[in-house]
Amino acid sequence: MMASIGSTTARGYGADHQKERAKAKRIVDAGQAHCWRCGGWINPAMPWDLGHDDHDRTQYRGPEHRGRECPAGGNRATSGRRVTKLRRWNL
Ligand SMILES: [Zn+2]
């Protein structure tokens, strides 16, 4: 882990987000990414998001399925309907 994590300011999607997303993208493109919410594999051909912690929006949790692709409900901002109830992969 790099030392910068945890010290970011809550400015929304700035340079840090771009950097983190680029990092995650490399893993997704390599076919090695798993959704931090449900633990499922992320298909590089499918849309995905860089997920934030639900309780601390300044923390990145990693790549996640977008909305309804995710059995765990995905990002609440993009899923709308489903409620997150599966919590199998709390690290
Ligand atoms: Zn998922």
PDB file of the backbone (N, CA, C, O) and the ligand in Angstrom, with CONECT records:
HET     ZN  A 101       1
ATOM      1  N   MET A   1       0.836  -1.206   0.000  1.00  0.00           N
ATOM      2  CA  MET A   1       0.000   0.000   0.000  1.00  0.00           C
ATOM      3  C   MET A   1       0.873   1.258   0.000  1.00  0.00           C
ATOM      4  O   MET A   1       1.916   1.315   0.651  1.00  0.00           O
ATOM      5  N   MET A   2       0.433   2.221  -0.718  1.00  0.00           N
ATOM      6  CA  MET A   2       1.149   3.490  -0.754  1.00  0.00           C
ATOM      7  C   MET A   2       0.717   4.362   0.420  1.00  0.00           C
ATOM      8  O   MET A   2      -0.374   4.194   0.963  1.00  0.00           O
ATOM      9  N   ALA A   3       1.555   5.263   0.790  1.00  0.00           N
ATOM     10  CA  ALA A   3       1.312   6.070   1.988  1.00  0.00           C
ATOM     11  C   ALA A   3       0.204   7.095   1.791  1.00  0.00           C
ATOM     12  O   ALA A   3      -0.312   7.646   2.764  1.00  0.00           O
ATOM     13  N   SER A   4      -0.163   7.352   0.554  1.00  0.00           N
ATOM     14  CA  SER A   4      -1.119   8.431   0.305  1.00  0.00           C
ATOM     15  C   SER A   4      -2.542   8.063   0.698  1.00  0.00           C
ATOM     16  O   SER A   4      -3.368   8.950   0.916  1.00  0.00           O
ATOM     17  N   ILE A   5      -2.841   6.785   0.794  1.00  0.00           N
ATOM     18  CA  ILE A   5      -4.206   6.382   1.109  1.00  0.00           C
ATOM     19  C   ILE A   5      -4.599   6.837   2.508  1.00  0.00           C
ATOM     20  O   ILE A   5      -3.856   6.633   3.468  1.00  0.00           O
ATOM     21  N   GLY A   6      -5.749   7.443   2.615  1.00  0.00           N
ATOM     22  CA  GLY A   6      -6.219   7.916   3.903  1.00  0.00           C
ATOM     23  C   GLY A   6      -5.972   9.378   4.126  1.00  0.00           C
ATOM     24  O   GLY A   6      -6.528   9.967   5.053  1.00  0.00           O
ATOM     25  N   SER A   7      -5.143   9.983   3.291  1.00  0.00           N
ATOM     26  CA  SER A   7      -4.838  11.392   3.488  1.00  0.00           C
ATOM     27  C   SER A   7      -5.468  12.267   2.409  1.00  0.00           C
ATOM     28  O   SER A   7      -5.187  13.463   2.324  1.00  0.00           O
ATOM     29  N   THR A   8      -6.304  11.672   1.604  1.00  0.00           N
ATOM     30  CA  THR A   8      -6.928  12.449   0.542  1.00  0.00           C
ATOM     31  C   THR A   8      -8.024  13.346   1.088  1.00  0.00           C
ATOM     32  O   THR A   8      -8.689  12.998   2.064  1.00  0.00           O
ATOM     33  N   THR A   9      -8.210  14.472   0.479  1.00  0.00           N
ATOM     34  CA  THR A   9      -9.286  15.362   0.886  1.00  0.00           C
ATOM     35  C   THR A   9     -10.548  14.994   0.122  1.00  0.00           C
ATOM     36  O   THR A   9     -10.484  14.430  -0.971  1.00  0.00           O
ATOM     37  N   ALA A  10     -11.691  15.316   0.705  1.00  0.00           N
ATOM     38  CA  ALA A  10     -12.965  14.936   0.101  1.00  0.00           C
ATOM     39  C   ALA A  10     -13.392  15.964  -0.928  1.00  0.00           C
ATOM     40  O   ALA A  10     -14.306  16.755  -0.694  1.00  0.00           O
ATOM     41  N   ARG A  11     -12.739  15.945  -2.041  1.00  0.00           N
ATOM     42  CA  ARG A  11     -13.043  16.919  -3.081  1.00  0.00           C
ATOM     43  C   ARG A  11     -13.805  16.295  -4.234  1.00  0.00           C
ATOM     44  O   ARG A  11     -13.985  16.929  -5.274  1.00  0.00           O
ATOM     45  N   GLY A  12     -14.244  15.088  -4.066  1.00  0.00           N
ATOM     46  CA  GLY A  12     -14.934  14.445  -5.165  1.00  0.00           C
ATOM     47  C   GLY A  12     -13.968  13.784  -6.117  1.00  0.00           C
ATOM     48  O   GLY A  12     -12.894  13.341  -5.711  1.00  0.00           O
ATOM     49  N   TYR A  13     -14.338  13.715  -7.372  1.00  0.00           N
ATOM     50  CA  TYR A  13     -13.564  12.941  -8.319  1.00  0.00           C
ATOM     51  C   TYR A  13     -12.452  13.768  -8.939  1.00  0.00           C
ATOM     52  O   TYR A  13     -12.588  14.291 -10.045  1.00  0.00           O
ATOM     53  N   GLY A  14     -11.359  13.876  -8.214  1.00  0.00           N
ATOM     54  CA  GLY A  14     -10.232  14.652  -8.715  1.00  0.00           C
ATOM     55  C   GLY A  14      -9.117  13.778  -9.217  1.00  0.00           C
ATOM     56  O   GLY A  14      -9.342  12.674  -9.712  1.00  0.00           O
ATOM     57  N   ALA A  15      -7.915  14.283  -9.086  1.00  0.00           N
ATOM     58  CA  ALA A  15      -6.740  13.582  -9.586  1.00  0.00           C
ATOM     59  C   ALA A  15      -6.545  12.240  -8.904  1.00  0.00           C
ATOM     60  O   ALA A  15      -6.122  11.269  -9.531  1.00  0.00           O
ATOM     61  N   ASP A  16      -6.858  12.194  -7.613  1.00  0.00           N
ATOM     62  CA  ASP A  16      -6.689  10.945  -6.887  1.00  0.00           C
ATOM     63  C   ASP A  16      -7.598   9.861  -7.436  1.00  0.00           C
ATOM     64  O   ASP A  16      -7.205   8.704  -7.586  1.00  0.00           O
ATOM     65  N   HIS A  17      -8.829  10.269  -7.732  1.00  0.00           N
ATOM     66  CA  HIS A  17      -9.771   9.296  -8.275  1.00  0.00           C
ATOM     67  C   HIS A  17      -9.260   8.749  -9.599  1.00  0.00           C
ATOM     68  O   HIS A  17      -9.304   7.543  -9.844  1.00  0.00           O
ATOM     69  N   GLN A  18      -8.776   9.646 -10.447  1.00  0.00           N
ATOM     70  CA  GLN A  18      -8.247   9.227 -11.746  1.00  0.00           C
ATOM     71  C   GLN A  18      -7.106   8.242 -11.573  1.00  0.00           C
ATOM     72  O   GLN A  18      -7.010   7.245 -12.288  1.00  0.00           O
ATOM     73  N   LYS A  19      -6.255   8.536 -10.625  1.00  0.00           N
ATOM     74  CA  LYS A  19      -5.089   7.700 -10.389  1.00  0.00           C
ATOM     75  C   LYS A  19      -5.531   6.320  -9.897  1.00  0.00           C
ATOM     76  O   LYS A  19      -5.067   5.291 -10.387  1.00  0.00           O
ATOM     77  N   GLU A  20      -6.433   6.324  -8.923  1.00  0.00           N
ATOM     78  CA  GLU A  20      -6.913   5.060  -8.372  1.00  0.00           C
ATOM     79  C   GLU A  20      -7.650   4.243  -9.427  1.00  0.00           C
ATOM     80  O   GLU A  20      -7.514   3.022  -9.499  1.00  0.00           O
ATOM     81  N   ARG A  21      -8.435   4.946 -10.243  1.00  0.00           N
ATOM     82  CA  ARG A  21      -9.188   4.248 -11.268  1.00  0.00           C
ATOM     83  C   ARG A  21      -8.250   3.636 -12.315  1.00  0.00           C
ATOM     84  O   ARG A  21      -8.484   2.527 -12.796  1.00  0.00           O
ATOM     85  N   ALA A  22      -7.201   4.361 -12.657  1.00  0.00           N
ATOM     86  CA  ALA A  22      -6.233   3.852 -13.623  1.00  0.00           C
ATOM     87  C   ALA A  22      -5.549   2.605 -13.082  1.00  0.00           C
ATOM     88  O   ALA A  22      -5.279   1.653 -13.814  1.00  0.00           O
ATOM     89  N   LYS A  23      -5.278   2.635 -11.792  1.00  0.00           N
ATOM     90  CA  LYS A  23      -4.653   1.497 -11.149  1.00  0.00           C
ATOM     91  C   LYS A  23      -5.596   0.286 -11.196  1.00  0.00           C
ATOM     92  O   LYS A  23      -5.192  -0.829 -11.526  1.00  0.00           O
ATOM     93  N   ALA A  24      -6.861   0.542 -10.857  1.00  0.00           N
ATOM     94  CA  ALA A  24      -7.850  -0.540 -10.856  1.00  0.00           C
ATOM     95  C   ALA A  24      -8.079  -1.060 -12.262  1.00  0.00           C
ATOM     96  O   ALA A  24      -8.295  -2.255 -12.468  1.00  0.00           O
ATOM     97  N   LYS A  25      -8.030  -0.145 -13.238  1.00  0.00           N
ATOM     98  CA  LYS A  25      -8.295  -0.525 -14.621  1.00  0.00           C
ATOM     99  C   LYS A  25      -7.291  -1.553 -15.126  1.00  0.00           C
ATOM    100  O   LYS A  25      -7.631  -2.466 -15.880  1.00  0.00           O
ATOM    101  N   ARG A  26      -6.056  -1.381 -14.694  1.00  0.00           N
ATOM    102  CA  ARG A  26      -5.032  -2.330 -15.113  1.00  0.00           C
ATOM    103  C   ARG A  26      -5.376  -3.743 -14.634  1.00  0.00           C
ATOM    104  O   ARG A  26      -5.173  -4.724 -15.349  1.00  0.00           O
ATOM    105  N   ILE A  27      -5.896  -3.821 -13.421  1.00  0.00           N
ATOM    106  CA  ILE A  27      -6.252  -5.125 -12.859  1.00  0.00           C
ATOM    107  C   ILE A  27      -7.479  -5.695 -13.570  1.00  0.00           C
ATOM    108  O   ILE A  27      -7.539  -6.884 -13.882  1.00  0.00           O
ATOM    109  N   VAL A  28      -8.456  -4.817 -13.820  1.00  0.00           N
ATOM    110  CA  VAL A  28      -9.674  -5.265 -14.512  1.00  0.00           C
ATOM    111  C   VAL A  28      -9.329  -5.742 -15.921  1.00  0.00           C
ATOM    112  O   VAL A  28      -9.769  -6.805 -16.360  1.00  0.00           O
ATOM    113  N   ASP A  29      -8.535  -4.935 -16.614  1.00  0.00           N
ATOM    114  CA  ASP A  29      -8.169  -5.290 -17.992  1.00  0.00           C
ATOM    115  C   ASP A  29      -7.403  -6.606 -18.067  1.00  0.00           C
ATOM    116  O   ASP A  29      -7.466  -7.323 -19.066  1.00  0.00           O
ATOM    117  N   ALA A  30      -6.690  -6.905 -17.008  1.00  0.00           N
ATOM    118  CA  ALA A  30      -5.929  -8.158 -16.974  1.00  0.00           C
ATOM    119  C   ALA A  30      -6.818  -9.343 -16.620  1.00  0.00           C
ATOM    120  O   ALA A  30      -6.372 -10.490 -16.614  1.00  0.00           O
ATOM    121  N   GLY A  31      -8.096  -9.045 -16.324  1.00  0.00           N
ATOM    122  CA  GLY A  31      -9.027 -10.124 -15.977  1.00  0.00           C
ATOM    123  C   GLY A  31      -8.782 -10.670 -14.580  1.00  0.00           C
ATOM    124  O   GLY A  31      -9.095 -11.826 -14.298  1.00  0.00           O
ATOM    125  N   GLN A  32      -8.223  -9.839 -13.706  1.00  0.00           N
ATOM    126  CA  GLN A  32      -7.875 -10.312 -12.365  1.00  0.00           C
ATOM    127  C   GLN A  32      -8.623  -9.579 -11.273  1.00  0.00           C
ATOM    128  O   GLN A  32      -8.293  -9.710 -10.095  1.00  0.00           O
ATOM    129  N   ALA A  33      -9.633  -8.805 -11.656  1.00  0.00           N
ATOM    130  CA  ALA A  33     -10.339  -8.004 -10.652  1.00  0.00           C
ATOM    131  C   ALA A  33     -11.568  -8.736 -10.125  1.00  0.00           C
ATOM    132  O   ALA A  33     -12.282  -9.403 -10.874  1.00  0.00           O
ATOM    133  N   HIS A  34     -11.796  -8.599  -8.837  1.00  0.00           N
ATOM    134  CA  HIS A  34     -13.007  -9.114  -8.210  1.00  0.00           C
ATOM    135  C   HIS A  34     -13.714  -7.976  -7.503  1.00  0.00           C
ATOM    136  O   HIS A  34     -13.091  -7.128  -6.864  1.00  0.00           O
ATOM    137  N   CYS A  35     -15.029  -7.977  -7.634  1.00  0.00           N
ATOM    138  CA  CYS A  35     -15.853  -6.953  -7.010  1.00  0.00           C
ATOM    139  C   CYS A  35     -15.700  -7.011  -5.489  1.00  0.00           C
ATOM    140  O   CYS A  35     -15.840  -8.077  -4.891  1.00  0.00           O
ATOM    141  N   TRP A  36     -15.415  -5.870  -4.867  1.00  0.00           N
ATOM    142  CA  TRP A  36     -15.204  -5.886  -3.424  1.00  0.00           C
ATOM    143  C   TRP A  36     -16.520  -6.081  -2.677  1.00  0.00           C
ATOM    144  O   TRP A  36     -16.518  -6.442  -1.500  1.00  0.00           O
ATOM    145  N   ARG A  37     -17.638  -5.846  -3.351  1.00  0.00           N
ATOM    146  CA  ARG A  37     -18.925  -6.012  -2.679  1.00  0.00           C
ATOM    147  C   ARG A  37     -19.387  -7.461  -2.635  1.00  0.00           C
ATOM    148  O   ARG A  37     -19.806  -7.951  -1.586  1.00  0.00           O
ATOM    149  N   CYS A  38     -19.311  -8.149  -3.774  1.00  0.00           N
ATOM    150  CA  CYS A  38     -19.870  -9.498  -3.825  1.00  0.00           C
ATOM    151  C   CYS A  38     -18.796 -10.565  -3.990  1.00  0.00           C
ATOM    152  O   CYS A  38     -19.075 -11.750  -3.810  1.00  0.00           O
ATOM    153  N   GLY A  39     -17.584 -10.169  -4.325  1.00  0.00           N
ATOM    154  CA  GLY A  39     -16.518 -11.144  -4.494  1.00  0.00           C
ATOM    155  C   GLY A  39     -16.488 -11.780  -5.870  1.00  0.00           C
ATOM    156  O   GLY A  39     -15.627 -12.610  -6.163  1.00  0.00           O
ATOM    157  N   GLY A  40     -17.442 -11.383  -6.723  1.00  0.00           N
ATOM    158  CA  GLY A  40     -17.514 -11.963  -8.054  1.00  0.00           C
ATOM    159  C   GLY A  40     -16.476 -11.375  -9.001  1.00  0.00           C
ATOM    160  O   GLY A  40     -15.994 -10.257  -8.816  1.00  0.00           O
ATOM    161  N   TRP A  41     -16.151 -12.154 -10.007  1.00  0.00           N
ATOM    162  CA  TRP A  41     -15.183 -11.715 -11.002  1.00  0.00           C
ATOM    163  C   TRP A  41     -15.769 -10.590 -11.847  1.00  0.00           C
ATOM    164  O   TRP A  41     -16.960 -10.588 -12.161  1.00  0.00           O
ATOM    165  N   ILE A  42     -14.932  -9.651 -12.205  1.00  0.00           N
ATOM    166  CA  ILE A  42     -15.374  -8.550 -13.053  1.00  0.00           C
ATOM    167  C   ILE A  42     -14.890  -8.782 -14.473  1.00  0.00           C
ATOM    168  O   ILE A  42     -13.690  -8.838 -14.739  1.00  0.00           O
ATOM    169  N   ASN A  43     -15.842  -8.914 -15.370  1.00  0.00           N
ATOM    170  CA  ASN A  43     -15.533  -9.100 -16.783  1.00  0.00           C
ATOM    171  C   ASN A  43     -15.023  -7.778 -17.358  1.00  0.00           C
ATOM    172  O   ASN A  43     -15.713  -6.762 -17.275  1.00  0.00           O
ATOM    173  N   PRO A  44     -13.820  -7.783 -17.940  1.00  0.00           N
ATOM    174  CA  PRO A  44     -13.245  -6.543 -18.482  1.00  0.00           C
ATOM    175  C   PRO A  44     -14.127  -5.901 -19.559  1.00  0.00           C
ATOM    176  O   PRO A  44     -14.013  -4.705 -19.827  1.00  0.00           O
ATOM    177  N   ALA A  45     -14.993  -6.689 -20.163  1.00  0.00           N
ATOM    178  CA  ALA A  45     -15.858  -6.164 -21.226  1.00  0.00           C
ATOM    179  C   ALA A  45     -17.100  -5.474 -20.666  1.00  0.00           C
ATOM    180  O   ALA A  45     -17.822  -4.798 -21.400  1.00  0.00           O
ATOM    181  N   MET A  46     -17.349  -5.642 -19.374  1.00  0.00           N
ATOM    182  CA  MET A  46     -18.531  -5.048 -18.762  1.00  0.00           C
ATOM    183  C   MET A  46     -18.169  -3.733 -18.077  1.00  0.00           C
ATOM    184  O   MET A  46     -17.024  -3.508 -17.685  1.00  0.00           O
ATOM    185  N   PRO A  47     -19.189  -2.861 -17.944  1.00  0.00           N
ATOM    186  CA  PRO A  47     -18.926  -1.622 -17.216  1.00  0.00           C
ATOM    187  C   PRO A  47     -18.683  -1.901 -15.734  1.00  0.00           C
ATOM    188  O   PRO A  47     -19.287  -2.803 -15.154  1.00  0.00           O
ATOM    189  N   TRP A  48     -17.801  -1.123 -15.137  1.00  0.00           N
ATOM    190  CA  TRP A  48     -17.514  -1.278 -13.710  1.00  0.00           C
ATOM    191  C   TRP A  48     -17.221   0.097 -13.131  1.00  0.00           C
ATOM    192  O   TRP A  48     -17.005   1.062 -13.863  1.00  0.00           O
ATOM    193  N   ASP A  49     -17.218   0.167 -11.837  1.00  0.00           N
ATOM    194  CA  ASP A  49     -16.930   1.428 -11.165  1.00  0.00           C
ATOM    195  C   ASP A  49     -15.835   1.230 -10.132  1.00  0.00           C
ATOM    196  O   ASP A  49     -15.608   0.128  -9.634  1.00  0.00           O
ATOM    197  N   LEU A  50     -15.174   2.318  -9.829  1.00  0.00           N
ATOM    198  CA  LEU A  50     -14.234   2.293  -8.717  1.00  0.00           C
ATOM    199  C   LEU A  50     -15.045   2.590  -7.462  1.00  0.00           C
ATOM    200  O   LEU A  50     -15.534   3.705  -7.275  1.00  0.00           O
ATOM    201  N   GLY A  51     -15.181   1.591  -6.612  1.00  0.00           N
ATOM    202  CA  GLY A  51     -16.085   1.719  -5.478  1.00  0.00           C
ATOM    203  C   GLY A  51     -15.496   2.463  -4.294  1.00  0.00           C
ATOM    204  O   GLY A  51     -14.310   2.348  -3.984  1.00  0.00           O
ATOM    205  N   HIS A  52     -16.362   3.229  -3.643  1.00  0.00           N
ATOM    206  CA  HIS A  52     -15.989   3.893  -2.400  1.00  0.00           C
ATOM    207  C   HIS A  52     -16.553   3.114  -1.216  1.00  0.00           C
ATOM    208  O   HIS A  52     -17.519   2.362  -1.347  1.00  0.00           O
ATOM    209  N   ASP A  53     -15.945   3.306  -0.097  1.00  0.00           N
ATOM    210  CA  ASP A  53     -16.498   2.764   1.136  1.00  0.00           C
ATOM    211  C   ASP A  53     -17.834   3.440   1.412  1.00  0.00           C
ATOM    212  O   ASP A  53     -17.967   4.656   1.271  1.00  0.00           O
ATOM    213  N   ASP A  54     -18.823   2.639   1.809  1.00  0.00           N
ATOM    214  CA  ASP A  54     -20.149   3.203   2.034  1.00  0.00           C
ATOM    215  C   ASP A  54     -20.173   4.193   3.190  1.00  0.00           C
ATOM    216  O   ASP A  54     -21.026   5.080   3.235  1.00  0.00           O
ATOM    217  N   HIS A  55     -19.250   4.044   4.113  1.00  0.00           N
ATOM    218  CA  HIS A  55     -19.274   4.883   5.310  1.00  0.00           C
ATOM    219  C   HIS A  55     -18.250   6.003   5.268  1.00  0.00           C
ATOM    220  O   HIS A  55     -18.330   6.953   6.046  1.00  0.00           O
ATOM    221  N   ASP A  56     -17.288   5.895   4.363  1.00  0.00           N
ATOM    222  CA  ASP A  56     -16.269   6.927   4.250  1.00  0.00           C
ATOM    223  C   ASP A  56     -15.969   7.136   2.776  1.00  0.00           C
ATOM    224  O   ASP A  56     -15.208   6.388   2.163  1.00  0.00           O
ATOM    225  N   ARG A  57     -16.584   8.170   2.226  1.00  0.00           N
ATOM    226  CA  ARG A  57     -16.499   8.381   0.782  1.00  0.00           C
ATOM    227  C   ARG A  57     -15.096   8.764   0.317  1.00  0.00           C
ATOM    228  O   ARG A  57     -14.839   8.818  -0.886  1.00  0.00           O
ATOM    229  N   THR A  58     -14.198   9.026   1.244  1.00  0.00           N
ATOM    230  CA  THR A  58     -12.839   9.369   0.828  1.00  0.00           C
ATOM    231  C   THR A  58     -11.995   8.113   0.628  1.00  0.00           C
ATOM    232  O   THR A  58     -10.878   8.178   0.114  1.00  0.00           O
ATOM    233  N   GLN A  59     -12.542   6.968   1.039  1.00  0.00           N
ATOM    234  CA  GLN A  59     -11.786   5.723   0.930  1.00  0.00           C
ATOM    235  C   GLN A  59     -12.223   4.933  -0.297  1.00  0.00           C
ATOM    236  O   GLN A  59     -13.414   4.742  -0.540  1.00  0.00           O
ATOM    237  N   TYR A  60     -11.239   4.479  -1.062  1.00  0.00           N
ATOM    238  CA  TYR A  60     -11.547   3.616  -2.192  1.00  0.00           C
ATOM    239  C   TYR A  60     -11.491   2.168  -1.750  1.00  0.00           C
ATOM    240  O   TYR A  60     -10.590   1.764  -1.014  1.00  0.00           O
ATOM    241  N   ARG A  61     -12.455   1.396  -2.202  1.00  0.00           N
ATOM    242  CA  ARG A  61     -12.457  -0.015  -1.834  1.00  0.00           C
ATOM    243  C   ARG A  61     -11.969  -0.884  -2.979  1.00  0.00           C
ATOM    244  O   ARG A  61     -11.554  -2.023  -2.763  1.00  0.00           O
ATOM    245  N   GLY A  62     -12.016  -0.356  -4.192  1.00  0.00           N
ATOM    246  CA  GLY A  62     -11.572  -1.149  -5.331  1.00  0.00           C
ATOM    247  C   GLY A  62     -12.651  -1.224  -6.382  1.00  0.00           C
ATOM    248  O   GLY A  62     -13.725  -0.643  -6.229  1.00  0.00           O
ATOM    249  N   PRO A  63     -12.361  -1.948  -7.459  1.00  0.00           N
ATOM    250  CA  PRO A  63     -13.347  -2.068  -8.531  1.00  0.00           C
ATOM    251  C   PRO A  63     -14.595  -2.807  -8.059  1.00  0.00           C
ATOM    252  O   PRO A  63     -14.521  -3.705  -7.220  1.00  0.00           O
ATOM    253  N   GLU A  64     -15.732  -2.419  -8.609  1.00  0.00           N
ATOM    254  CA  GLU A  64     -16.984  -3.085  -8.265  1.00  0.00           C
ATOM    255  C   GLU A  64     -17.867  -3.162  -9.500  1.00  0.00           C
ATOM    256  O   GLU A  64     -17.714  -2.373 -10.432  1.00  0.00           O
ATOM    257  N   HIS A  65     -18.789  -4.113  -9.504  1.00  0.00           N
ATOM    258  CA  HIS A  65     -19.766  -4.189 -10.579  1.00  0.00           C
ATOM    259  C   HIS A  65     -20.596  -2.919 -10.577  1.00  0.00           C
ATOM    260  O   HIS A  65     -20.741  -2.264  -9.544  1.00  0.00           O
ATOM    261  N   ARG A  66     -21.126  -2.582 -11.706  1.00  0.00           N
ATOM    262  CA  ARG A  66     -21.986  -1.416 -11.777  1.00  0.00           C
ATOM    263  C   ARG A  66     -23.442  -1.832 -11.607  1.00  0.00           C
ATOM    264  O   ARG A  66     -23.949  -2.699 -12.319  1.00  0.00           O
ATOM    265  N   GLY A  67     -24.093  -1.196 -10.654  1.00  0.00           N
ATOM    266  CA  GLY A  67     -25.529  -1.367 -10.463  1.00  0.00           C
ATOM    267  C   GLY A  67     -25.999  -2.794 -10.425  1.00  0.00           C
ATOM    268  O   GLY A  67     -25.549  -3.585  -9.595  1.00  0.00           O
ATOM    269  N   ARG A  68     -26.907  -3.130 -11.325  1.00  0.00           N
ATOM    270  CA  ARG A  68     -27.587  -4.417 -11.275  1.00  0.00           C
ATOM    271  C   ARG A  68     -26.725  -5.608 -11.663  1.00  0.00           C
ATOM    272  O   ARG A  68     -27.145  -6.755 -11.507  1.00  0.00           O
ATOM    273  N   GLU A  69     -25.522  -5.347 -12.165  1.00  0.00           N
ATOM    274  CA  GLU A  69     -24.627  -6.462 -12.476  1.00  0.00           C
ATOM    275  C   GLU A  69     -24.199  -7.173 -11.203  1.00  0.00           C
ATOM    276  O   GLU A  69     -23.781  -8.330 -11.233  1.00  0.00           O
ATOM    277  N   CYS A  70     -24.307  -6.480 -10.107  1.00  0.00           N
ATOM    278  CA  CYS A  70     -23.749  -6.990  -8.865  1.00  0.00           C
ATOM    279  C   CYS A  70     -24.812  -7.667  -8.004  1.00  0.00           C
ATOM    280  O   CYS A  70     -25.816  -7.045  -7.658  1.00  0.00           O
ATOM    281  N   PRO A  71     -24.602  -8.928  -7.657  1.00  0.00           N
ATOM    282  CA  PRO A  71     -25.550  -9.629  -6.787  1.00  0.00           C
ATOM    283  C   PRO A  71     -25.672  -8.984  -5.421  1.00  0.00           C
ATOM    284  O   PRO A  71     -26.685  -9.144  -4.740  1.00  0.00           O
ATOM    285  N   ALA A  72     -24.644  -8.256  -5.019  1.00  0.00           N
ATOM    286  CA  ALA A  72     -24.673  -7.612  -3.706  1.00  0.00           C
ATOM    287  C   ALA A  72     -25.337  -6.246  -3.766  1.00  0.00           C
ATOM    288  O   ALA A  72     -25.408  -5.551  -2.752  1.00  0.00           O
ATOM    289  N   GLY A  73     -25.824  -5.849  -4.934  1.00  0.00           N
ATOM    290  CA  GLY A  73     -26.544  -4.586  -5.030  1.00  0.00           C
ATOM    291  C   GLY A  73     -25.767  -3.475  -5.704  1.00  0.00           C
ATOM    292  O   GLY A  73     -26.354  -2.502  -6.178  1.00  0.00           O
ATOM    293  N   GLY A  74     -24.455  -3.613  -5.751  1.00  0.00           N
ATOM    294  CA  GLY A  74     -23.657  -2.599  -6.406  1.00  0.00           C
ATOM    295  C   GLY A  74     -23.689  -1.266  -5.686  1.00  0.00           C
ATOM    296  O   GLY A  74     -24.114  -1.157  -4.536  1.00  0.00           O
ATOM    297  N   ASN A  75     -23.232  -0.277  -6.392  1.00  0.00           N
ATOM    298  CA  ASN A  75     -23.223   1.061  -5.834  1.00  0.00           C
ATOM    299  C   ASN A  75     -24.642   1.576  -5.695  1.00  0.00           C
ATOM    300  O   ASN A  75     -25.411   1.546  -6.656  1.00  0.00           O
ATOM    301  N   ARG A  76     -24.995   2.048  -4.509  1.00  0.00           N
ATOM    302  CA  ARG A  76     -26.355   2.503  -4.291  1.00  0.00           C
ATOM    303  C   ARG A  76     -26.741   3.655  -5.212  1.00  0.00           C
ATOM    304  O   ARG A  76     -27.912   3.841  -5.542  1.00  0.00           O
ATOM    305  N   ALA A  77     -25.752   4.410  -5.613  1.00  0.00           N
ATOM    306  CA  ALA A  77     -26.027   5.550  -6.476  1.00  0.00           C
ATOM    307  C   ALA A  77     -26.416   5.114  -7.877  1.00  0.00           C
ATOM    308  O   ALA A  77     -27.132   5.832  -8.574  1.00  0.00           O
ATOM    309  N   THR A  78     -25.954   3.950  -8.295  1.00  0.00           N
ATOM    310  CA  THR A  78     -26.225   3.515  -9.659  1.00  0.00           C
ATOM    311  C   THR A  78     -27.225   2.378  -9.737  1.00  0.00           C
ATOM    312  O   THR A  78     -27.759   2.100 -10.810  1.00  0.00           O
ATOM    313  N   SER A  79     -27.490   1.711  -8.611  1.00  0.00           N
ATOM    314  CA  SER A  79     -28.377   0.552  -8.673  1.00  0.00           C
ATOM    315  C   SER A  79     -29.835   0.925  -8.456  1.00  0.00           C
ATOM    316  O   SER A  79     -30.727   0.373  -9.099  1.00  0.00           O
ATOM    317  N   GLY A  80     -30.070   1.862  -7.553  1.00  0.00           N
ATOM    318  CA  GLY A  80     -31.425   2.328  -7.358  1.00  0.00           C
ATOM    319  C   GLY A  80     -32.322   1.388  -6.594  1.00  0.00           C
ATOM    320  O   GLY A  80     -32.738   1.696  -5.477  1.00  0.00           O
ATOM    321  N   ARG A  81     -32.624   0.257  -7.171  1.00  0.00           N
ATOM    322  CA  ARG A  81     -33.663  -0.595  -6.616  1.00  0.00           C
ATOM    323  C   ARG A  81     -33.226  -1.511  -5.484  1.00  0.00           C
ATOM    324  O   ARG A  81     -33.888  -1.612  -4.451  1.00  0.00           O
ATOM    325  N   ARG A  82     -32.107  -2.171  -5.699  1.00  0.00           N
ATOM    326  CA  ARG A  82     -31.739  -3.207  -4.747  1.00  0.00           C
ATOM    327  C   ARG A  82     -31.120  -2.643  -3.474  1.00  0.00           C
ATOM    328  O   ARG A  82     -30.482  -1.590  -3.485  1.00  0.00           O
ATOM    329  N   VAL A  83     -31.319  -3.346  -2.407  1.00  0.00           N
ATOM    330  CA  VAL A  83     -30.707  -2.993  -1.132  1.00  0.00           C
ATOM    331  C   VAL A  83     -29.565  -3.972  -0.875  1.00  0.00           C
ATOM    332  O   VAL A  83     -29.697  -5.178  -1.086  1.00  0.00           O
ATOM    333  N   THR A  84     -28.459  -3.429  -0.422  1.00  0.00           N
ATOM    334  CA  THR A  84     -27.330  -4.310  -0.121  1.00  0.00           C
ATOM    335  C   THR A  84     -27.634  -5.180   1.080  1.00  0.00           C
ATOM    336  O   THR A  84     -27.845  -4.680   2.185  1.00  0.00           O
ATOM    337  N   LYS A  85     -27.656  -6.476   0.860  1.00  0.00           N
ATOM    338  CA  LYS A  85     -27.877  -7.350   2.012  1.00  0.00           C
ATOM    339  C   LYS A  85     -26.820  -8.428   2.136  1.00  0.00           C
ATOM    340  O   LYS A  85     -26.652  -9.003   3.211  1.00  0.00           O
ATOM    341  N   LEU A  86     -26.108  -8.711   1.067  1.00  0.00           N
ATOM    342  CA  LEU A  86     -25.061  -9.720   1.154  1.00  0.00           C
ATOM    343  C   LEU A  86     -23.757  -9.069   1.587  1.00  0.00           C
ATOM    344  O   LEU A  86     -23.303  -8.093   0.991  1.00  0.00           O
ATOM    345  N   ARG A  87     -23.187  -9.609   2.597  1.00  0.00           N
ATOM    346  CA  ARG A  87     -21.926  -9.063   3.119  1.00  0.00           C
ATOM    347  C   ARG A  87     -20.946 -10.194   3.336  1.00  0.00           C
ATOM    348  O   ARG A  87     -20.402 -10.358   4.428  1.00  0.00           O
ATOM    349  N   ARG A  88     -20.726 -10.963   2.306  1.00  0.00           N
ATOM    350  CA  ARG A  88     -19.904 -12.148   2.486  1.00  0.00           C
ATOM    351  C   ARG A  88     -18.411 -11.851   2.518  1.00  0.00           C
ATOM    352  O   ARG A  88     -17.627 -12.622   3.070  1.00  0.00           O
ATOM    353  N   TRP A  89     -18.034 -10.752   1.937  1.00  0.00           N
ATOM    354  CA  TRP A  89     -16.604 -10.525   1.724  1.00  0.00           C
ATOM    355  C   TRP A  89     -16.082  -9.324   2.487  1.00  0.00           C
ATOM    356  O   TRP A  89     -15.274  -8.561   1.958  1.00  0.00           O
ATOM    357  N   ASN A  90     -16.520  -9.148   3.689  1.00  0.00           N
ATOM    358  CA  ASN A  90     -15.923  -8.091   4.507  1.00  0.00           C
ATOM    359  C   ASN A  90     -14.487  -8.461   4.837  1.00  0.00           C
ATOM    360  O   ASN A  90     -14.226  -9.532   5.383  1.00  0.00           O
ATOM    361  N   LEU A  91     -13.575  -7.592   4.512  1.00  0.00           N
ATOM    362  CA  LEU A  91     -12.166  -7.891   4.755  1.00  0.00           C
ATOM    363  C   LEU A  91     -11.705  -7.297   6.068  1.00  0.00           C
ATOM    364  O   LEU A  91     -10.541  -7.449   6.439  1.00  0.00           O
TER     365      LEU A  91
HETATM  366 ZN    ZN A 101     -20.340  -7.313  -7.420  1.00  0.00          ZN2+
END
